[in-house]
Amino acid sequence: MAYTRNEKETFEIDYPLTEVWQAIPKAVASLEWTLEEADDTAHHAKVKTKSAFLSYSSILTVDAVSVNEKMCRVTVQAETPITTITAMADFGRSRDRIEIFFEALAKQMSTGKNA
C-alpha cells in the first residue's frame, strides 16, 4: 500500500521578494535537485529532490509572497510517496528536505549579500 507523507513550513525572510525568488533556483541547483516548474509572476515553483536509499524523491511546492518592501514569506510543502517498505526509513525525510532547502536558500541569500 502506498500513500504520501506531507509536511509544510513557512518562514518570513528579511529580504525583498525579488531577491529571494532569484536565489531559489540557485539553492535548488546547489542541492542538485530539479526545478520542474517556476512561475515568475505568481512566485510558485515545484522542485523534485533526489531519491535516497529506501526513499523516494519528494516534490516540494514553493510559494513566495511579499510581506512588505524588505520582507517576504516563503512556504514550502513537501510531498513524499511512502510504501509499507519505506515507511520506517523515510520517517521525517519530508521535513528534513524542507529544512535542507531553507538552509541552502539562507546560504544563497548570505552569499548574494556579500557579493
C-alpha positions in Angstrom: 0.0 0.0 0.0 1.3 3.4 -0.9 0.4 6.9 0.3 2.0 10.3 0.6 3.5 12.0 3.6 3.1 15.8 3.6 4.9 18.4 5.6 4.6 22.2 5.4 6.8 25.0 6.8 6.6 28.8 6.4 9.3 31.3 7.1 9.4 35.1 6.9 12.7 36.2 5.4 14.2 39.7 5.8 14.9 40.1 2.1 12.8 41.5 -0.7 10.7 39.1 -2.7 12.7 39.6 -5.9 16.0 38.7 -4.2 14.6 35.6 -2.6 12.9 34.5 -5.8 16.2 34.9 -7.7 18.0 32.8 -5.1 15.6 29.9 -5.1 16.9 28.3 -8.4 20.4 28.7 -7.2 19.6 27.0 -3.9 17.9 24.1 -5.8 20.9 23.8 -8.1 23.3 23.7 -5.2 21.4 20.8 -3.8 21.5 19.1 -7.2 17.7 18.9 -7.2 15.5 19.6 -10.2 13.4 22.7 -10.7 10.4 21.2 -12.5 8.2 24.3 -12.8 8.7 28.0 -12.0 6.1 30.7 -12.4 7.9 34.0 -12.0 4.6 36.0 -11.9 2.9 34.0 -9.2 6.2 33.2 -7.4 5.3 29.5 -7.4 7.8 26.6 -8.0 7.8 22.8 -8.0 11.1 21.1 -7.1 11.9 17.5 -7.2 14.5 16.2 -4.7 16.9 13.3 -5.2 15.8 9.9 -4.0 17.8 8.1 -1.3 18.4 4.6 -0.2 14.9 3.2 0.7 13.3 6.5 0.0 11.5 8.1 -2.9 12.2 11.6 -4.1 9.9 14.4 -2.7 8.1 17.1 -4.6 8.5 20.5 -2.9 6.0 23.2 -3.7 7.5 26.6 -3.0 5.3 29.7 -2.8 6.7 33.2 -2.0 4.7 36.3 -1.3 5.8 39.8 -0.3 5.1 41.0 3.2 6.5 44.5 2.6 9.3 46.1 0.6 12.0 44.5 2.7 10.4 41.1 3.8 8.8 38.1 2.2 7.1 34.9 3.3 8.2 31.6 1.8 6.0 28.5 2.2 7.4 25.1 1.3 5.2 22.0 1.2 6.9 18.6 0.7 5.0 15.5 -0.5 6.8 12.2 -0.4 5.4 8.8 -1.6 5.6 6.2 1.1 5.1 2.4 1.0 5.0 -0.1 3.8 8.6 -1.0 3.0 9.9 2.6 3.0 7.7 4.0 5.9 10.3 3.5 8.7 13.4 4.5 6.7 11.5 7.5 5.3 10.1 8.8 8.6 10.9 12.6 8.9 12.5 12.7 5.4 10.0 15.3 4.1 10.6 17.6 7.0 14.4 17.1 6.6 14.2 18.1 2.9 12.3 21.3 3.7 15.0 22.2 6.3 17.7 21.4 3.8 16.0 23.7 1.3 15.8 26.6 3.7 19.4 26.1 4.7 20.5 26.2 1.1 18.3 29.3 0.5 19.8 31.0 3.5 23.3 30.3 2.2 22.4 31.7 -1.2 21.0 34.9 0.4 24.1 35.4 2.6 26.4 34.8 -0.4 24.4 37.2 -2.5 24.5 40.0 0.1 28.3 39.7 0.5 28.9 39.7 -3.3 
